[in-house]
């Protein structure tokens, strides 16, 4: 039976359980089960490899000792074990991060996890289905990595805080261009389910890991923070799937919750798609310089990224069009970005890359800290022949970026090989300053084409409506901010 069929069967079984309500709970339920199963598969490998192996959690909570036997406990007995024994024990595990890091990961993973299922017989059926996947088999594990992405896509309904699943083609292209090396400290400050980090692990592994010592280095160079419990658990599991044995560097926290001045410049590579269009909770903006304060999450993350990059550090960030043309604090941040970093490339993506979550147009900004920007290259990514828009069933493909890869050149020689063409053009920093840092610069080689195709016009209308809604949300945030600071002033 194929892995995707197994996952589908699990979802069908869960639908029969009165305790599981909707996609989010199905994902939550599957997450802790998957975590424990993958964790145990790793334990078996570590036990085999290490002479001084010690179990990180009491052995009767390991998957093999309560779940692996298809004829094992079921019904009320299983529910009692899970709710009254397993969950309380793992939530309250004594596991100091320095002495028992893998135990610490389990406690973190279960800190806010929840067993939604109410029927022990159905839960046993789900467990038995999961037992059909062998996570100790590297081929099956790799295959599951692909399916895992599918689960995340299928079950992640669009967040209302601007959180969207980044298409795999985009993560792969970004990581490929930024090229994290062995030993580079890689960071995603809003890592979600860990897509950028998993991609970075694969990249370093395939290009630079040659020895056991290299593998050890890779284990410690990947860092991420995610503030929501479920994506954090999914990211941790994702890291384990990609061979990171102790993903303690994937923290469950809000990156913006710490004053900017408390951060050092410590990262070599940052790859991220920060939430945009969302507003942060009250008080978070006070962690930023007074003239740069805002509640728009993407703006705060961009400031943070500039701050925490090392000199010579490389970053690539997904940002909406609103950041490119926005004024006020956005102008100040773009000025800071071009003074502190060489913003050498902006890849403008077409509509629909993030369908079905949002129609907002997005851009990929590539920059290196330490030298100011002299010129910015723009590259407008076209739809492939015959494609008018992307959709859930027809997403963007990595192969589409081949033209950018061939055109790219190297930063060492200042991208000397780059040439202007139908898709590519460059703009001097003087022109950017003249435009008051409005980076929403249209392709000079393309004249606007009027379309009278009803499907296209409807699509455009739909996209405009979504953009209007996003602007409304931003306005709401700005007004709320103005009113609250006004009220503070009156006190």
Buried (B, 14 or more C-beta within 10 A) or exposed (E): EEBBEBBEBBBEBBEEBEBBEEEBBBBBBBBBBBBBBBBBBBBBEBEEEEEEEEBBBEEEBBBEEBBBEEEBBBEEEBBEBBBEEBBEBBBEBEBEEEEBBBBBBBBBBBBBBBBBBEBBBBBBBBBBBBBBBEBEEEEBBEBBBEBBBEBBBBBBEEBEBBBBBBBBBBBBBBBBBBBBEBBBBBBBBBBBBBBBBBBBBBBBBEEBBEEEEBBEBBBEBBBBBBBBBBBBBBBBBBBBBBBBBBBBBBBBEBBBEBEBEEBEEEBBBBBBBBBBBBBBEEEBBEBBEEEBBBBBBBBBBBBBBBBBBBEEBBBBBBBBBBBBBBEEBBBBBBBBBBEBBBBBBBBBBBBBBBBBBBBBBBBBBBBBBEBEBBBBBBBBBBBEEEBEBBEEEEBBBBEBBEBBEEBBBEEEEEBEEBEEEEBBBBBEBEEBEEEEBBBBBEBEEEEEEEEEEEEEEEBBEEBEEBBEBBEEBBEEBBEEBEEEEEEEEEE
